[in-house]
Amino acid sequence: MQVNEIRSDTSTAAQNKIKDKRALPWTVIVYDDPINLMQYVTMVFKKVFGYSEEKATVLMRQVHEKGRSLVWSGEKEKAEFYVQQLHSFQLKASLEQES
């Protein structure tokens, strides 16, 4: 194998790793805070994500009891939009890429 072939293989492997990383879903995390009431958080989840009362309540309980909850996962642009919406409702939220 020649040096150029080795570099090409290494470069291709690095590019594939970058593509794989970009393909990983992004997650929206909501964190507990001492201000917002549980009923309010449930209402926000229903309004922002269109979740049922049951699903929104389960996620709200995770936030309340565990301090955080992964509330949505998918493409980056939509995750950014959801985080922005959650912030507009005064919820602590962040965006993370799954590893």
N, C-alpha and C positions, 0 to 999 in steps of 0.2 A: 504494500500500500504506500502510495506517495504522500508527501507532506500535504499537498493541496487536497487530497482525498480525505485525510484525517481532519483537516480544518473544516472541510465541507460537511463531514459527518457531525462534528462538534457543533457547528453553526446551525445545522438543521435540528439537532437535538435541543439546542437552546431555544430556537424559534418555536418548536413544538411545545416546550415547557411553558413558554410565555403564552401561547395560544390556549393551552390547557388552563392556565391560571385565569385568563380572561373569560373562559367559558364557565368558570365556577360561579354559582349563584351568589347574589348579595343578600344579606339579611338585614331586616329592620329590627332593632332591639329597643324596647321601652323599659325605662328604669323607674323604680319606686321613688316617690318624693313625699315629703310630709304635708304637701299642700292640697293636692287634688283628691277628692272623695272617690271611693271605689265605684259608686254609681256613675259618676262623671266619666271615669276612665272607660267603663263599659260602654257608655253612650258614644264616646269618641271612637272606639274600635268599631262599633256598629256603623257609625256615620262614615268614617274614613275608608274602611275595608269592606263594608257591606256584610259583616259577619252577623250570624244569628245571635240572639240573646245568649244562648247556651255557650257558643264558642267564645264570644266576647267576654263572658263571665269567667270562663276557664282561664283565658289569657290574663284577665285582670287579677285573678287570684294568684297566678304565677308571679306577676309583678309585685303584688302585695306581700306574698309569703317568701319568695325567693330573692326579691330585690330587683329582678329583671325578667323579661320574657322575650323570646324570639317570636315576633308577631306576624312576620311575613318574610318570604324568600323568593327571589327571582332576579330579573334583569336590573342592571345598575340604575338606569334612568328612572324606572318606575319606583325603585327603592328610594332614590333621592327625592322624588316627588312625595312619597309617603312620609318620609322624615320631615320634609318641609310642612306638610299638612299637620302632622302631630305637633310640631313646634308651634304652629299657629293656634293650636288648642292648649298651649302652655304645658305640654307633656315633655319630659326628658326622653329623647330618642337619639339613636345613632345608627350609623350604617357600617356594616362590616362585611368583608368578603369571606365566604366559607373557605376553609383550608383543606 
